[in-house]
């Protein structure tokens, strides 16, 4: 199944992130409202201090003026009690001696005086108390809402990044996807039911941004220039020769005249292999002897196409390691002499992260215009498809999906995203 392993890892990542966020306690219904009210009150407090200072003085005066009224009422009650006591005293004075009378009078005089002092102090304390501020009204948020913090998803994002690396996704590509997730989720308030949907949508948009590069329509390009030279290059065993035969079959099927140039003069039987494809498809092959100058082979093919009115030249080149300096210099010479209209890098999607290094090296050497990914029908991981295009920012034109001449499929980013997420 195409992308089976990568699809599995993405699905697991979505579930883990969703579960981690769901385990977080729901956002308190009033927390956000309190924060907003605090921020709203901060500028208002400065104005309150200026405007409401006289009002506070008035409230103090009012409390001072209203408290004596209560005190008067208390005094009248005390006076009544004092009168009753005096009446009792008059009765007792007749029987008590004069010395005890004088001491009692002193005590009775002191008692109301002390009470009056206490009452005054209480009134002063009450007037000094600041007026209580009205409590802010709290707005209730939606039930089950969760605010996602970075600490909530930091661990699961790291695990998800490791899973992507295991699927042959390059480090910088995996970091881009995880960074997009972090930017989208952190600080966001999401309902419990919508968490998985938000995570999946973020990953979808991130992958789409990687794959949706400005492509080209080869057929329109060919119509605008004649002859149109396409140079194929790549690593050893990437499937260049077979890919050339498949594209030749597709173009011939769509009404274009095609020839193939056997510029791989290094690999044993490379010319024979291309000639066999040419016979099967009924397409001429321009060739020299093994060990000949590859740039000269391509040059002769272009001249032949001009003289015969051929639409397209598909030039094969020797598979070479990006670390082989001599072969890379030969490739530069082919491009310098023939100035190809389109340089296509053929990448074996099964090579994993090494495909990224290949893409960088070939792009820096001669400049890549587009990519064709081979062996996608047996690629379980699929990370190279994301990594190569993200690394050199060049579009994928076709993918190889089988062994036959018909098994060259035009790349569709939406189809790939659907295969990964649905």
FENQUIWO-V381882 format. One record per residue. N is the residue number from 1. PHI is phi in whole degrees, -180 to 180 (* if undefined). PSI is psi in whole degrees, -180 to 180 (none if undefined). Layout:
BEGIN
n: [N;N]
phi: [PHI;PHI]
psi: [PSI;PSI]
END
This chain:
BEGIN
n: [1;2;3;4;5;6;7;8;9;10;11;12;13;14;15;16;17;18;19;20;21;22;23;24;25;26;27;28;29;30;31;32;33;34;35;36;37;38;39;40;41;42;43;44;45;46;47;48;49;50;51;52;53;54;55;56;57;58;59;60;61;62;63;64;65;66;67;68;69;70;71;72;73;74;75;76;77;78;79;80;81;82;83;84;85;86;87;88;89;90;91;92;93;94;95;96;97;98;99;100;101;102;103;104;105;106;107;108;109;110;111;112;113;114;115;116;117;118;119;120;121;122;123;124;125;126;127;128;129;130;131;132;133;134;135;136;137;138;139;140;141;142;143;144;145;146;147;148;149;150;151;152;153;154;155;156;157;158;159;160;161;162;163;164;165;166;167;168;169;170;171;172;173;174;175;176;177;178;179;180;181;182;183;184;185;186;187;188;189;190;191;192;193;194;195;196;197;198;199;200;201;202;203;204;205;206;207;208;209;210;211;212;213;214;215;216;217;218;219;220;221;222;223;224;225;226;227;228;229;230;231;232;233;234;235;236;237;238;239;240;241;242;243;244;245;246;247;248;249;250;251;252;253;254;255;256;257;258;259;260;261;262;263;264;265;266;267;268;269;270;271;272;273;274;275;276;277;278;279;280;281;282;283;284;285;286;287;288;289;290;291;292;293;294;295;296;297;298;299;300;301;302;303;304;305;306;307;308;309;310;311;312;313;314;315;316;317;318;319;320;321;322;323;324;325;326;327;328;329;330;331;332;333;334;335;336;337;338;339;340;341;342;343;344;345;346;347;348;349;350;351;352;353;354;355;356;357;358;359;360;361;362;363;364;365;366;367;368;369;370;371;372;373;374;375;376;377;378;379;380;381;382;383;384;385;386;387;388;389;390;391;392;393;394;395;396;397;398;399;400;401;402;403;404;405;406;407;408;409;410;411;412;413;414;415;416;417;418;419;420;421;422]
phi: [*;-64;64;-57;-69;-63;-60;-61;-66;-66;-62;-64;-62;-61;-66;-65;-63;-62;-63;-63;-70;-66;-70;-65;-63;-59;-63;-53;-63;-110;-64;-67;-63;-64;-61;-65;-65;-62;-66;-71;-78;-56;-70;-73;-62;-64;-72;-63;-63;-80;-83;-96;-63;-66;-64;-63;-64;-63;-63;-63;-62;-63;-68;-67;-73;-79;-67;-59;-60;-65;-66;-61;-62;-63;-64;-61;-65;-66;-60;-62;-64;-64;-61;-63;-63;-62;-63;-67;-63;-58;-71;-76;-61;-65;-99;-86;-75;-69;-63;-65;-64;-66;-65;-66;-62;-63;-64;-67;-70;-72;-61;-65;-63;-65;-64;-62;-65;-62;-65;-63;-62;-63;-63;-64;-63;-65;-71;-77;-64;-70;-67;-69;-78;-66;-68;-68;-74;-103;-96;-88;-86;-64;-68;79;-76;-127;-96;-88;-103;-61;-66;-70;-118;-60;-67;-71;-68;-64;-61;-66;-64;-62;-62;-66;-64;-66;-95;70;-83;-65;-57;-66;-72;-63;-65;-61;-65;-69;-65;-63;-63;-62;-62;-75;-97;-64;84;-92;-102;-128;-73;-55;-70;-102;-61;-61;-64;-66;-63;-64;-66;-66;-64;-59;-66;-66;-66;-63;-63;-68;-86;-82;-94;-66;-91;-150;-104;-57;-63;-67;-63;-65;-65;-85;-147;-143;-78;-111;-97;-115;-104;-106;-143;163;-80;-60;75;-76;101;-62;-62;-65;-65;-60;-63;-67;-68;-61;-62;-64;-68;-63;-62;-92;97;-96;-87;-134;-130;-119;-111;-88;-90;-88;-99;-102;-74;-62;72;-66;-67;-62;-64;-68;-63;-65;-63;-61;-64;-63;-97;73;-121;-65;-124;-93;-143;-124;-78;-62;88;-72;-71;-64;-64;-69;-62;-66;-61;-64;-66;-66;-64;-62;-64;-66;-71;-100;71;-78;-78;-134;-115;-108;-103;-84;-133;-68;-67;-144;-77;-69;-93;-85;-63;-63;-69;-68;-67;-64;-64;-63;-66;-58;-69;-67;-77;-107;46;-62;-77;-147;-112;-108;-91;-96;-119;-77;-68;-85;-75;72;-68;-67;-63;-69;-65;-60;-61;-62;-65;-67;-68;-71;-77;-127;83;-92;-102;-160;-130;-124;-99;-105;60;-71;-70;-114;-94;-76;-80;80;-65;-61;-61;-78;-69;-63;-67;-72;-70;-105;55;-124;-76;-89;-91;-139;-130;-85;-123;177;-104;-87;-66;-82;-87;-126;-108;-65;-71;-129;-63;-64;-66;-69;-61;-62;-66;-84;-112;-119]
psi: [128;130;19;-46;-46;-41;-44;-44;-38;-44;-42;-41;-43;-44;-41;-45;-43;-46;-41;-43;-38;-30;-22;141;145;149;127;137;-22;-4;-45;-39;-41;-42;-43;-42;-37;-45;-36;-34;-25;-50;-28;-29;-36;-38;-34;-39;-34;-45;-38;6;-43;-32;-40;-37;-39;-43;-36;-46;-41;-40;-36;-42;-32;-30;-40;-32;-42;-36;-37;-42;-40;-39;-42;-40;-41;-40;-41;-42;-40;-40;-43;-42;-40;-39;-41;-38;-42;-36;-40;-27;-30;-30;-25;154;167;-36;-45;-32;-44;-41;-40;-38;-41;-43;-42;-32;-36;-34;-53;-32;-43;-38;-43;-39;-44;-41;-40;-43;-41;-41;-42;-42;-43;-36;-29;-20;133;148;135;133;141;136;137;145;138;133;130;130;175;146;136;12;140;133;123;121;159;-38;-24;-31;3;-46;-44;-31;-37;-45;-39;-38;-41;-41;-39;-40;-37;-21;20;20;132;156;-49;-30;-42;-40;-39;-45;-44;-37;-39;-40;-46;-46;-38;-33;-41;129;-1;143;120;139;149;-41;-20;-2;-51;-40;-41;-43;-47;-41;-36;-44;-41;-48;-36;-46;-38;-40;-36;-44;-27;67;157;112;-159;154;106;-40;-41;-38;-42;-38;-29;-13;138;126;158;117;122;123;129;133;162;-173;165;130;15;-17;29;-50;-45;-39;-39;-45;-39;-43;-37;-43;-43;-45;-41;-38;-32;12;10;146;134;143;158;141;123;76;5;90;11;-50;134;133;7;-42;-41;-39;-43;-38;-37;-42;-39;-43;-42;-35;-12;37;130;150;126;127;161;-172;162;138;-1;168;119;-36;-35;-37;-45;-40;-46;-36;-39;-43;-40;-43;-38;-42;-30;-3;35;143;-45;140;125;110;122;150;163;138;134;147;144;-11;-7;103;-43;-46;-34;-35;-36;-39;-39;-38;-43;-44;-38;-39;-40;-14;67;149;-28;128;114;126;122;121;129;114;-13;-7;-11;-142;-17;-23;-30;-43;-39;-47;-43;-46;-47;-37;-41;-28;-51;-11;111;141;-32;172;144;126;128;163;31;-22;-22;15;106;-36;-57;1;-29;-32;-37;-42;-45;-50;-33;-33;-48;1;45;146;153;125;-47;161;140;128;16;-164;-16;169;-24;-11;52;111;135;133;134;111;-38;-38;-39;-43;-42;-40;-29;-34;-12;none]
END
